[in-house]
Amino acid sequence: MNPSETAAHRELKRLALIWAQAHGYRVAAAEVSLPNLRFRLDVAAYRPERIRQLQPGGGMRQRQVVGLTAVFE
């Protein structure tokens, strides 16, 4: 926890994590460092996506595609 961070800012990060989880973002974290950036993101989250495809003969198949990323700063 950053001592210069306000209680309101900590609460916003907490709410962002709750929102991400409630909206299907299965991977979510606070204070995320990324390569080539000199700062940390407040919250980052990832939601995998799947596409359902109808197979010849009537069966369904799912295939995974690149999902969605949410950044809260």
C-alpha positions in Angstrom: 0.0 0.0 0.0 1.3 3.4 -1.0 1.3 5.7 2.1 0.6 8.8 -0.1 -2.5 7.1 -1.6 -5.8 8.4 -0.3 -8.5 6.2 1.2 -10.8 7.2 -1.7 -8.3 6.0 -4.3 -7.9 2.7 -2.5 -11.7 2.3 -2.5 -11.9 3.1 -6.2 -9.4 0.3 -6.9 -11.3 -2.1 -4.7 -14.6 -1.2 -6.6 -12.8 -1.7 -9.9 -11.8 -5.2 -8.9 -15.3 -6.0 -7.8 -16.7 -4.7 -11.0 -14.3 -6.7 -13.1 -15.1 -9.9 -11.3 -18.9 -9.3 -11.6 -18.5 -8.8 -15.3 -16.7 -12.1 -16.0 -13.1 -10.8 -15.9 -11.5 -14.0 -14.4 -8.1 -12.5 -14.0 -7.9 -9.2 -12.2 -5.2 -7.5 -10.1 -4.3 -4.1 -8.6 -1.0 -2.3 -9.0 0.0 -4.1 -12.3 3.4 -3.4 -13.8 3.8 -3.8 -17.5 7.0 -4.1 -19.6 8.1 -0.8 -21.1 5.9 1.4 -18.8 7.4 3.4 -16.0 4.3 3.4 -13.9 1.8 0.8 -12.5 -1.8 0.5 -13.6 -4.3 0.8 -10.8 -6.2 -2.2 -11.9 -6.0 -4.5 -14.9 -8.3 -7.4 -15.8 -8.7 -10.0 -18.5 -11.8 -11.9 -19.7 -11.4 -14.8 -22.0 -13.8 -15.2 -24.9 -15.1 -18.3 -26.7 -17.0 -18.6 -29.9 -19.6 -21.3 -30.4 -19.6 -22.9 -33.9 -22.2 -25.2 -35.4 -20.5 -28.3 -36.7 -21.6 -30.3 -39.7 -24.1 -32.7 -38.5 -25.6 -30.4 -35.9 -23.1 -30.5 -33.0 -21.7 -27.4 -31.3 -18.0 -26.7 -30.8 -16.4 -23.9 -28.8 -13.1 -22.3 -29.7 -11.2 -19.8 -27.7 -10.2 -16.4 -29.2 -8.4 -13.4 -27.8 -10.5 -12.0 -25.0 -11.0 -8.5 -23.5 -8.7 -6.5 -21.3 -9.9 -3.7 -19.0 -7.5 -1.1 -17.6 -8.5 1.2 -14.7 -6.2 4.1 -14.1 
